[in-house]
Amino acid sequence: MRLTNRVFSVCLALALASFAFVPAPAQAQDQHVLLTACNDTTFAIWVAAAEPIDLDSDGLAKGWWKVEAGACRYVGSYWTDAEGFYVYANAADGTNWSGSTKDDDYYCVDPNNAFSLDDAWRKNSYDSCPSGYTLKFFRFVHSPSGYGDNENFNYTYRFHM
């Protein structure tokens, strides 16, 4: 009986000690950019913005906010993962402000109507979007330094020629 109790005690001690080496799950981060878009052109533009993908989301994208020439407009709060967020804009004449670097990414947008799409991120330019949506290449905007987890910040993105 003593041997059984000792074996049990040793096994229990080893099992409890092994939990000390299991990494703790990452804490959810809740950093948001409070985004304002400014239009430094001489014509109206329509702006969309998107969040980066994470474990819980495949990238929320929202649009369109009309920003008149020379004006600024608040376009919402977006989760940033402490790295950054995405923007896209276009004008009636076909001018657009889209991605052009390896940091930029593809998101589905409704080309004709205001939209909010939870599963908007696409890995490649050839990935399909839901019916009625089209793929656009969004610019990645790095979050300014000095902001930590669970800390919101205001950011103004200026669209210009």
N, C-alpha and C positions, 0 to 999 in steps of 0.2 A: 504494500500500500504506500509506503514512504517513497519508493522509487517512482511509482505512478504519479504521486503529487509533485515530486521534483521534476519529472519530465514535463508534466503539465505546466508547472511554474516557469521552466526554462522556455518552453514553446510560447507561452503567453508573453513573456518578457521580450523574446525575439520578435514576435508579431507586433507588439506595441512599439518597439524601437524602429521597426521598418517604416512605420507611418511617419516618423520624423524626417525621413528622406524623400517622401513624396512631395513634389513641388506644389505649392499652393496655387489654386486657379488664379488667373489674371483678374485683377479687379476691373470692373467695367469703367471705361473712361467716358466722361460726359462733357467734353469740350465742344463748344459751338461757336461758329462765327456768325455774328449778326451783320449780314452783308448788305451794303449799299452799292448800287451801280450808278456810275456817273457817265453821261454821254457827252464827250468832248467833240462831237462832230456837228455838222450843220443840218443833219436830218435825223428823224426818229429811228430808234432801234428797238428790237425786242430781245429781252434777256432771259436766259434759262440758267439754272445753277444745279449742281449735283454734289452728292456726298460720296466719299470713297467707300469701297466695299469693306466689310468687316465680317466677323463670324456670324452676326445676326442679320445682316442685310446684304443684298446684292446691289446696293447703290441707289438711293432715292434721287430722282431728278424731278425738278419742277420748273415750270415756265408758263406762260410768257408774260413778262412785265414790259409794258411800253414805256420807254424812257425818251422823252422829247429832247430835241437838240439843245445842248447847253444845260440840261437839267440832271438832277440826281434823284434816285428813288430807292427806298428800302425794298429788298427783294427776299427777305426771310432769314430764318435761322437754320444753319446746317451743321451737322455733326462733322468734325474735322479729323479725328484720330490723331490729333496733335501734329499732323504733318501738313495738311492743306485741304483744299476743296477744288471744285471744278466750275468753270463758267463757259458760256457760249452765247453769242449774240448774232443777230442778222438784221439786215435792213431791207426795205421794199425793193431796192435796186439790185439785190443779190449779194451785196457786200456782206461778209461774215467775219467774225472773230472766232476762229476755231483753233484746235490744237495743231502743233507742228513739231513737237519734241517727243522723246521716249517717255517722258513723265505724263504726257497727256493720255486721255482714255476715251473710249467709245460709250455713248449712252443713247438710249432710245428716247425720242421726243415725238409729240404729236405736232406735225408741221402746221396745222391749221387752227388749233384750239388751245386754250389754257389746259394744262395737264399737271398731274402729280402721279408719278409711276414709281412704285416701291422696288421693282425688280428691273431697273433700267440699265444697269451696267452690262456691257458686252465685252468679251475678251478680245475679239478680233473684228476687223472691218467687214468681214463676210458673215458674221453671226446675224441671225434674223431677229427682228423685233416683233412684238404682238401686232395683230392686224390694226391698221390705222396709224401705226407709229413708224418712224424712220430713224436711221442711225446717223448721229452727228458726232464729230470728234471734238470733245471739250478740252479747253486749256486747263492745266493744273496750276493752281496758285498756291505757293508755299505759305503756310501760316507764319506770321511774324514771330521772331524769337521772344522769349521772356514770358510766355504764357504756359502754364502747366496743366496737368490733368484737372478736370472739373472746374475749369476757369473759362468763362465766356469772354469774347473780345469783339470789338467793333472793327470792321474792315471796309474800306471803300476801294472798289475796283473801278478804274477809269478806262473806258473804251475810247480810243482815239485812232485817227488815221495815221 
